[in-house]
Structures are given as structure tokens and as C-alpha cells.
Amino acid sequence: MSTFREIVYMVLDHSKLSNDDSYIEPEHVLYIVSKLRAYLLSNKYQKTAAQISNSNFQTIDLTLEPSENVCGCNNDGMWVMRSVEEIPNVLLLNNYEGLTVINPSVSFGCSSNFNFVNTTRFNAVGYNKWLKNQQYATIGPDNHLYVKSADSDIMDLETLQISAVFEDAEKAAKIIANNNQPDGCSNEDVVCDVMDTKFPLEEGLITLLIDNASQFIYQMSMKSKDIKNSSNDELGNIINYLNTLLKEKYKNNSQKVQDD
């Protein structure tokens, strides 16, 4: 599997940009390929029941703490923990959120399997006496992971890993890299730079992503002020999609600078 760095520089190379095109920074390409990946995956899987390749998943480590929503204590017979980190949006593919909560090697009294449910159902589960020792997880409106169980041993659980097809692969990669800092960076086998993390996309879509991103970057270099593409073909749709995202990104960045 290729890294973010390899994908970014393959796009720059295929875009046939000269050294004078220095305003196209790797950070711009990183943003573009991350968004384009989500577009290609949605386009492939939203209308099919095909199994999603594992290479599209990312695994991030989360630190847990007692949920402030329940004062870190027993809430009507249930114990709730919350992740310290915010979680990137999970890409909805075939109405399947593709989330797996993995219990690390920390042992505790209840079962190690977590049932992922949506936020609405999360508030209602756990009260069946036959299933009272089950664990449940959800991503809350604040983008934090919540887990709960009737078994108080869940409060001893300090960390979890989740694997998902995240919509924002770049944001997930930042969590992966940040979790390796600062102690792990002395180990050459540990990745501490987002650009060196694995790019989560199945091999069959890599070439398509590079080709489309390269053509988009090339057009940006030719028409830096504004790009309009009224084509009805797939490339035209992708270019319009990326243009909308970039305009929104730079608009938000400009607004942030003004507010500061």
C-alpha cells in the first residue's frame, strides 16, 4: 500500500508541473487526494453490496475517560466512557458505517466485543436484563466515541482502537501520527509524519485517483483564478466537486484569519 507522500508526489509528477508552479504545494495535493478518495469510494460502493476492501480502512487509537455527560458515574444502571480525541466522520457506504471497535490487550470483566449503534439507539440499549453485560459504542454529535455497559468494569478500560473507512483520511492519519509522538519517534519503524502513513485506498482505485487528481492540478496551474467545467462526463463531475471543496476550504481559512 502506498503512503500519502508517494501518492502526493506521483500526482505532482503526473501533473507535469515545472518548478515555477511552486504555488501548488504538497499540502494542497494532500487535501485534494484525501477528498477525492472519499468521492471515489462513495461512487463505487454506494450502489453495490460488494464487500469493502480492508485496504480502505484506517485504525486509530483512542484514550477513554469518564463521560462528563453522566458525571463520570453510574447513569441509571449504565456506565459510560468517552474518547478524549475527536473522530473523523465515518464514510457512509451502502448504509454501512464500516466501524469496528477493537478491544486492545487490556482485560476487564465484561465481554470484549462492542456493538456499534447509531446515536439514537445508543440511548436506549443496555437495559435488557439478558444483554446487560454487552458493550455498546457510538459516535456522538460532538464527534467523540462513547461506550457504555451495565458492567462497571468498563470504567477500567483506558484505551480502544477503532477501524473504519473514514471520510477524511488526512484527519485520521494525523491522529495516527500524533499518537506515535513524542516517545515513539525515536524508533525508525514508527511513523510520526502524516505523509508517511499508509494511504487507505484499494489498489484498483489508485491509478484513477492519481489520473483525476493530476488533471485537476494541471488545470489549476493553467487557470489559477477560477476553474469552470460544465462537462457532463465523470472527470467534469470530479473537477466541479473538488473546486467546490477548495473554494469552501479557502473561504473558511480566510474567515479564520480575519477573526484572529
C-alpha atoms as a printed R data frame, in Angstrom:
    type eleno elety resid chain resno       x       y       z
1   ATOM     1    CA   MET     A     1   0.000   0.000   0.000
2   ATOM     2    CA   SER     A     2   1.308   3.455  -0.928
3   ATOM     3    CA   THR     A     3   1.922   6.236   1.583
4   ATOM     4    CA   PHE     A     4   0.388   9.706   1.439
5   ATOM     5    CA   ARG     A     5   3.790  11.037   0.390
6   ATOM     6    CA   GLU     A     6   4.056   8.630  -2.543
7   ATOM     7    CA   ILE     A     7   0.543   9.460  -3.742
8   ATOM     8    CA   VAL     A     8   1.099  13.229  -3.450
9   ATOM     9    CA   TYR     A     9   4.349  13.219  -5.409
10  ATOM    10    CA   MET     A    10   3.004  10.858  -8.051
11  ATOM    11    CA   VAL     A    11   0.179  13.344  -8.587
12  ATOM    12    CA   LEU     A    12   2.634  16.238  -8.825
13  ATOM    13    CA   ASP     A    13   4.787  14.259 -11.253
14  ATOM    14    CA   HIS     A    14   1.836  13.276 -13.452
15  ATOM    15    CA   SER     A    15   0.613  16.881 -13.426
16  ATOM    16    CA   LYS     A    16   3.750  17.850 -15.390
17  ATOM    17    CA   LEU     A    17   4.307  20.975 -13.328
18  ATOM    18    CA   SER     A    18   7.558  22.896 -13.547
19  ATOM    19    CA   ASN     A    19   9.484  24.403 -10.648
20  ATOM    20    CA   ASP     A    20   7.808  27.718 -11.443
21  ATOM    21    CA   ASP     A    21   4.477  26.236 -10.360
22  ATOM    22    CA   SER     A    22   5.560  26.361  -6.724
23  ATOM    23    CA   TYR     A    23   2.196  27.725  -5.558
24  ATOM    24    CA   ILE     A    24   0.880  24.181  -5.893
25  ATOM    25    CA   GLU     A    25   2.142  22.896  -2.556
26  ATOM    26    CA   PRO     A    26   2.145  19.259  -1.403
27  ATOM    27    CA   GLU     A    27  -0.323  20.326   1.302
28  ATOM    28    CA   HIS     A    28  -2.796  21.339  -1.420
29  ATOM    29    CA   VAL     A    29  -2.397  17.976  -3.129
30  ATOM    30    CA   LEU     A    30  -2.732  16.155   0.197
31  ATOM    31    CA   TYR     A    31  -6.097  17.822   0.751
32  ATOM    32    CA   ILE     A    32  -7.241  17.074  -2.797
33  ATOM    33    CA   VAL     A    33  -6.332  13.373  -2.809
34  ATOM    34    CA   SER     A    34  -7.948  12.867   0.599
35  ATOM    35    CA   LYS     A    35 -11.239  14.349  -0.635
36  ATOM    36    CA   LEU     A    36 -11.034  12.605  -3.995
37  ATOM    37    CA   ARG     A    37 -10.524   9.246  -2.243
38  ATOM    38    CA   ALA     A    38 -13.842   9.725  -0.412
39  ATOM    39    CA   TYR     A    39 -15.556  10.623  -3.685
40  ATOM    40    CA   LEU     A    40 -14.245   7.540  -5.498
41  ATOM    41    CA   LEU     A    41 -15.182   5.173  -2.673
42  ATOM    42    CA   SER     A    42 -18.693   6.606  -2.413
43  ATOM    43    CA   ASN     A    43 -19.079   6.375  -6.165
44  ATOM    44    CA   LYS     A    44 -18.054   2.714  -6.170
45  ATOM    45    CA   TYR     A    45 -19.853   1.371  -3.119
46  ATOM    46    CA   GLN     A    46 -22.983   3.459  -2.652
47  ATOM    47    CA   LYS     A    47 -24.967   1.387  -5.185
48  ATOM    48    CA   THR     A    48 -23.485  -2.044  -4.640
49  ATOM    49    CA   ALA     A    49 -23.474  -4.664  -1.921
50  ATOM    50    CA   ALA     A    50 -19.861  -5.629  -2.645
51  ATOM    51    CA   GLN     A    51 -17.630  -6.211   0.344
52  ATOM    52    CA   ILE     A    52 -15.469  -3.193   1.149
53  ATOM    53    CA   SER     A    53 -11.758  -3.909   0.832
54  ATOM    54    CA   ASN     A    54  -9.797  -3.815   4.095
55  ATOM    55    CA   SER     A    55  -7.223  -1.576   2.434
56  ATOM    56    CA   ASN     A    56  -9.751   1.289   2.601
57  ATOM    57    CA   PHE     A    57  -9.794   1.175   6.406
58  ATOM    58    CA   GLN     A    58  -7.684   3.096   8.920
59  ATOM    59    CA   THR     A    59  -7.148   2.134  12.559
60  ATOM    60    CA   ILE     A    60  -6.771   4.824  15.205
61  ATOM    61    CA   ASP     A    61  -6.051   4.599  18.931
62  ATOM    62    CA   LEU     A    62  -8.324   6.394  21.355
63  ATOM    63    CA   THR     A    63  -7.909   7.309  25.006
64  ATOM    64    CA   LEU     A    64 -11.018   6.930  27.147
65  ATOM    65    CA   GLU     A    65 -12.229   8.953  30.112
66  ATOM    66    CA   PRO     A    66 -15.469   9.005  32.140
67  ATOM    67    CA   SER     A    67 -18.147  10.823  30.201
68  ATOM    68    CA   GLU     A    68 -18.937  14.289  31.507
69  ATOM    69    CA   ASN     A    69 -22.494  13.801  30.243
70  ATOM    70    CA   VAL     A    70 -23.076  11.357  33.081
71  ATOM    71    CA   CYS     A    71 -20.687  12.982  35.552
72  ATOM    72    CA   GLY     A    72 -18.297  10.071  35.142
73  ATOM    73    CA   CYS     A    73 -20.563   7.883  37.225
74  ATOM    74    CA   ASN     A    74 -23.346   5.320  37.030
75  ATOM    75    CA   ASN     A    75 -26.239   6.643  34.939
76  ATOM    76    CA   ASP     A    76 -29.449   4.724  35.526
77  ATOM    77    CA   GLY     A    77 -27.565   1.443  35.812
78  ATOM    78    CA   MET     A    78 -25.195   2.138  32.887
79  ATOM    79    CA   TRP     A    79 -21.537   3.161  32.881
80  ATOM    80    CA   VAL     A    80 -20.350   5.464  30.100
81  ATOM    81    CA   MET     A    81 -16.893   6.335  28.807
82  ATOM    82    CA   ARG     A    82 -15.930   8.926  26.183
83  ATOM    83    CA   SER     A    83 -12.917   9.242  23.897
84  ATOM    84    CA   VAL     A    84 -10.572  12.156  24.543
85  ATOM    85    CA   GLU     A    85  -9.960  12.520  20.801
86  ATOM    86    CA   GLU     A    86 -12.490  13.629  18.215
87  ATOM    87    CA   ILE     A    87 -13.143  11.049  15.496
88  ATOM    88    CA   PRO     A    88 -13.249  11.875  11.778
89  ATOM    89    CA   ASN     A    89 -16.593  11.306  10.095
90  ATOM    90    CA   VAL     A    90 -17.154   7.708   9.022
91  ATOM    91    CA   LEU     A    91 -17.928   7.379   5.319
92  ATOM    92    CA   LEU     A    92 -21.415   6.022   4.757
93  ATOM    93    CA   LEU     A    93 -21.136   3.237   2.222
94  ATOM    94    CA   ASN     A    94 -24.218   1.207   1.378
95  ATOM    95    CA   ASN     A    95 -25.819   2.419   4.589
96  ATOM    96    CA   TYR     A    96 -22.950   0.633   6.345
97  ATOM    97    CA   GLU     A    97 -20.708   2.745   8.510
98  ATOM    98    CA   GLY     A    98 -17.927   0.202   8.480
99  ATOM    99    CA   LEU     A    99 -16.933   0.778  12.092
100 ATOM   100    CA   THR     A   100 -15.304  -1.904  14.200
101 ATOM   101    CA   VAL     A   101 -14.397  -1.262  17.815
102 ATOM   102    CA   ILE     A   102 -11.424  -3.379  18.796
103 ATOM   103    CA   ASN     A   103 -10.574  -4.087  22.381
104 ATOM   104    CA   PRO     A   104  -6.794  -3.995  22.911
105 ATOM   105    CA   SER     A   105  -4.931  -6.337  25.233
106 ATOM   106    CA   VAL     A   106  -6.453  -4.701  28.303
107 ATOM   107    CA   SER     A   107  -8.530  -7.307  30.119
108 ATOM   108    CA   PHE     A   108 -11.689  -6.452  32.027
109 ATOM   109    CA   GLY     A   109 -14.646  -8.354  33.355
110 ATOM   110    CA   CYS     A   110 -17.151  -7.921  30.549
111 ATOM   111    CA   SER     A   111 -17.112  -9.276  27.019
112 ATOM   112    CA   SER     A   112 -14.537  -7.739  24.698
113 ATOM   113    CA   ASN     A   113 -16.999  -7.339  21.815
114 ATOM   114    CA   PHE     A   114 -18.592  -3.940  21.248
115 ATOM   115    CA   ASN     A   115 -21.828  -3.410  19.357
116 ATOM   116    CA   PHE     A   116 -21.741  -0.245  17.273
117 ATOM   117    CA   VAL     A   117 -25.113   1.510  17.073
118 ATOM   118    CA   ASN     A   118 -26.320   4.910  15.933
119 ATOM   119    CA   THR     A   119 -26.668   7.730  18.460
120 ATOM   120    CA   THR     A   120 -30.449   7.438  18.771
121 ATOM   121    CA   ARG     A   121 -30.328   3.727  19.566
122 ATOM   122    CA   PHE     A   122 -27.348   4.198  21.902
123 ATOM   123    CA   ASN     A   123 -29.575   5.999  24.397
124 ATOM   124    CA   ALA     A   124 -31.965   3.039  24.561
125 ATOM   125    CA   VAL     A   125 -29.706  -0.035  24.534
126 ATOM   126    CA   GLY     A   126 -28.267  -1.861  27.505
127 ATOM   127    CA   TYR     A   127 -31.331  -2.220  29.675
128 ATOM   128    CA   ASN     A   128 -32.377  -5.719  28.564
129 ATOM   129    CA   LYS     A   129 -31.577  -7.996  31.520
130 ATOM   130    CA   TRP     A   130 -30.425 -10.748  29.163
131 ATOM   131    CA   LEU     A   131 -27.938  -8.442  27.468
132 ATOM   132    CA   LYS     A   132 -26.876  -6.306  30.402
133 ATOM   133    CA   ASN     A   133 -23.197  -7.200  30.106
134 ATOM   134    CA   GLN     A   134 -22.957  -6.249  26.447
135 ATOM   135    CA   GLN     A   135 -20.893  -3.209  25.463
136 ATOM   136    CA   TYR     A   136 -22.206  -0.572  23.074
137 ATOM   137    CA   ALA     A   137 -20.445   2.179  21.159
138 ATOM   138    CA   THR     A   138 -21.494   5.165  19.112
139 ATOM   139    CA   ILE     A   139 -20.085   8.374  17.686
140 ATOM   140    CA   GLY     A   140 -21.830  11.257  19.400
141 ATOM   141    CA   PRO     A   141 -22.882  14.615  17.917
142 ATOM   142    CA   ASP     A   142 -19.619  16.049  19.296
143 ATOM   143    CA   ASN     A   143 -17.612  13.540  17.179
144 ATOM   144    CA   HIS     A   144 -16.313  11.673  20.223
145 ATOM   145    CA   LEU     A   145 -16.685   7.927  20.668
146 ATOM   146    CA   TYR     A   146 -18.960   6.864  23.523
147 ATOM   147    CA   VAL     A   147 -19.017   3.353  25.000
148 ATOM   148    CA   LYS     A   148 -21.301   2.056  27.708
149 ATOM   149    CA   SER     A   149 -22.195  -1.080  29.615
150 ATOM   150    CA   ALA     A   150 -24.050  -2.181  32.732
151 ATOM   151    CA   ASP     A   151 -20.770  -3.772  33.838
152 ATOM   152    CA   SER     A   152 -18.771  -1.224  35.860
153 ATOM   153    CA   ASP     A   153 -15.521  -2.917  34.779
154 ATOM   154    CA   ILE     A   154 -15.781  -0.886  31.577
155 ATOM   155    CA   MET     A   155 -14.564   2.081  33.642
156 ATOM   156    CA   ASP     A   156 -11.166   0.372  33.864
157 ATOM   157    CA   LEU     A   157 -10.801   0.453  30.094
158 ATOM   158    CA   GLU     A   158  -8.293   3.185  29.274
159 ATOM   159    CA   THR     A   159  -7.855   2.777  25.500
160 ATOM   160    CA   LEU     A   160  -9.592   1.389  22.439
161 ATOM   161    CA   GLN     A   161  -8.826   1.073  18.773
162 ATOM   162    CA   ILE     A   162 -11.377   1.686  16.054
163 ATOM   163    CA   SER     A   163 -11.108   0.705  12.414
164 ATOM   164    CA   ALA     A   164 -13.266   2.489   9.857
165 ATOM   165    CA   VAL     A   165 -13.479   3.874   6.356
166 ATOM   166    CA   PHE     A   166 -13.053   7.485   7.414
167 ATOM   167    CA   GLU     A   167 -14.317  10.243   5.166
168 ATOM   168    CA   ASP     A   168 -11.341  12.470   5.984
169 ATOM   169    CA   ALA     A   169  -8.335  10.181   5.584
170 ATOM   170    CA   GLU     A   170  -5.936  13.052   6.265
171 ATOM   171    CA   LYS     A   171  -7.502  13.798   9.662
172 ATOM   172    CA   ALA     A   172  -7.383  10.123  10.632
173 ATOM   173    CA   ALA     A   173  -3.722   9.979   9.552
174 ATOM   174    CA   LYS     A   174  -2.944  12.954  11.807
175 ATOM   175    CA   ILE     A   175  -4.400  11.079  14.778
176 ATOM   176    CA   ILE     A   176  -2.284   8.042  13.905
177 ATOM   177    CA   ALA     A   177   0.874  10.151  13.618
178 ATOM   178    CA   ASN     A   178   0.190  12.208  16.747
179 ATOM   179    CA   ASN     A   179  -0.370   9.085  18.835
180 ATOM   180    CA   ASN     A   180   3.170   7.992  17.976
181 ATOM   181    CA   GLN     A   181   4.692  11.209  19.293
182 ATOM   182    CA   PRO     A   182   6.908  12.066  21.018
183 ATOM   183    CA   ASP     A   183   8.443   8.909  22.508
184 ATOM   184    CA   GLY     A   184   7.845   6.535  19.621
185 ATOM   185    CA   CYS     A   185   9.536   8.740  17.020
186 ATOM   186    CA   SER     A   186  12.961   7.554  18.105
187 ATOM   187    CA   ASN     A   187  12.026   4.162  16.654
188 ATOM   188    CA   GLU     A   188  12.609   4.121  12.895
189 ATOM   189    CA   ASP     A   189   9.709   1.679  12.458
190 ATOM   190    CA   VAL     A   190   7.222   4.136  13.999
191 ATOM   191    CA   VAL     A   191   5.510   6.663  11.719
192 ATOM   192    CA   CYS     A   192   5.229  10.180  13.158
193 ATOM   193    CA   ASP     A   193   4.605  12.130   9.955
194 ATOM   194    CA   VAL     A   194   1.203  12.181   8.264
195 ATOM   195    CA   MET     A   195   2.873  11.952   4.861
196 ATOM   196    CA   ASP     A   196   4.491   8.639   5.796
197 ATOM   197    CA   THR     A   197   1.293   6.918   6.915
198 ATOM   198    CA   LYS     A   198  -0.429   4.452   4.608
199 ATOM   199    CA   PHE     A   199  -2.865   5.918   2.126
200 ATOM   200    CA   PRO     A   200  -6.101   3.963   2.719
201 ATOM   201    CA   LEU     A   201  -7.336   3.159  -0.753
202 ATOM   202    CA   GLU     A   202  -7.663  -0.134  -2.586
203 ATOM   203    CA   GLU     A   203  -5.141  -0.677  -5.365
204 ATOM   204    CA   GLY     A   204  -7.811  -0.782  -8.076
205 ATOM   205    CA   LEU     A   205  -8.653   2.897  -7.463
206 ATOM   206    CA   ILE     A   206  -5.119   4.275  -7.012
207 ATOM   207    CA   THR     A   207  -4.479   4.840 -10.722
208 ATOM   208    CA   LEU     A   208  -7.880   6.507 -11.186
209 ATOM   209    CA   LEU     A   209  -7.227   8.791  -8.207
210 ATOM   210    CA   ILE     A   210  -3.784   9.817  -9.486
211 ATOM   211    CA   ASP     A   211  -5.055  10.457 -13.025
212 ATOM   212    CA   ASN     A   212  -8.026  12.556 -11.909
213 ATOM   213    CA   ALA     A   213  -6.074  14.480  -9.263
214 ATOM   214    CA   SER     A   214  -3.262  15.139 -11.768
215 ATOM   215    CA   GLN     A   215  -5.619  16.535 -14.385
216 ATOM   216    CA   PHE     A   216  -7.292  18.720 -11.795
217 ATOM   217    CA   ILE     A   217  -3.954  20.061 -10.515
218 ATOM   218    CA   TYR     A   218  -2.815  20.703 -14.084
219 ATOM   219    CA   GLN     A   219  -5.951  22.706 -14.813
220 ATOM   220    CA   MET     A   220  -5.405  24.656 -11.596
221 ATOM   221    CA   SER     A   221  -1.933  25.609 -12.816
222 ATOM   222    CA   MET     A   222  -3.346  26.762 -16.151
223 ATOM   223    CA   LYS     A   223  -6.311  28.676 -14.715
224 ATOM   224    CA   SER     A   224  -5.330  29.707 -11.223
225 ATOM   225    CA   LYS     A   225  -8.030  32.375 -10.818
226 ATOM   226    CA   ASP     A   226 -11.106  30.277 -11.371
227 ATOM   227    CA   ILE     A   227 -11.982  26.950 -12.939
228 ATOM   228    CA   LYS     A   228 -15.307  26.237 -14.575
229 ATOM   229    CA   ASN     A   229 -16.096  22.902 -16.126
230 ATOM   230    CA   SER     A   230 -19.548  22.302 -17.494
231 ATOM   231    CA   SER     A   231 -18.735  18.843 -18.818
232 ATOM   232    CA   ASN     A   232 -21.193  16.094 -18.009
233 ATOM   233    CA   ASP     A   233 -18.580  13.343 -18.023
234 ATOM   234    CA   GLU     A   234 -17.104  11.760 -14.914
235 ATOM   235    CA   LEU     A   235 -13.950  13.890 -14.929
236 ATOM   236    CA   GLY     A   236 -16.034  17.034 -15.207
237 ATOM   237    CA   ASN     A   237 -18.084  15.987 -12.191
238 ATOM   238    CA   ILE     A   238 -14.935  15.287 -10.192
239 ATOM   239    CA   ILE     A   239 -13.379  18.638 -11.124
240 ATOM   240    CA   ASN     A   240 -16.521  20.518 -10.102
241 ATOM   241    CA   TYR     A   241 -16.642  18.535  -6.854
242 ATOM   242    CA   LEU     A   242 -13.009  19.382  -5.980
243 ATOM   243    CA   ASN     A   243 -13.439  23.025  -6.961
244 ATOM   244    CA   THR     A   244 -16.366  23.380  -4.577
245 ATOM   245    CA   LEU     A   245 -14.370  21.835  -1.728
246 ATOM   246    CA   LEU     A   246 -11.311  24.013  -2.340
247 ATOM   247    CA   LYS     A   247 -13.332  27.222  -2.543
248 ATOM   248    CA   GLU     A   248 -15.039  26.355   0.737
249 ATOM   249    CA   LYS     A   249 -11.719  25.468   2.364
250 ATOM   250    CA   TYR     A   250 -10.049  28.745   1.386
251 ATOM   251    CA   LYS     A   251 -13.153  30.720   2.309
252 ATOM   252    CA   ASN     A   252 -13.095  29.202   5.805
253 ATOM   253    CA   ASN     A   253  -9.354  29.818   6.132
254 ATOM   254    CA   SER     A   254  -9.765  33.481   5.129
255 ATOM   255    CA   GLN     A   255 -12.592  33.918   7.605
256 ATOM   256    CA   LYS     A   256 -10.465  32.359  10.348
257 ATOM   257    CA   VAL     A   257  -7.591  34.774   9.652
258 ATOM   258    CA   GLN     A   258  -9.988  37.741   9.792
259 ATOM   259    CA   ASP     A   259 -11.460  36.541  13.077
260 ATOM   260    CA   ASP     A   260  -7.966  36.172  14.571
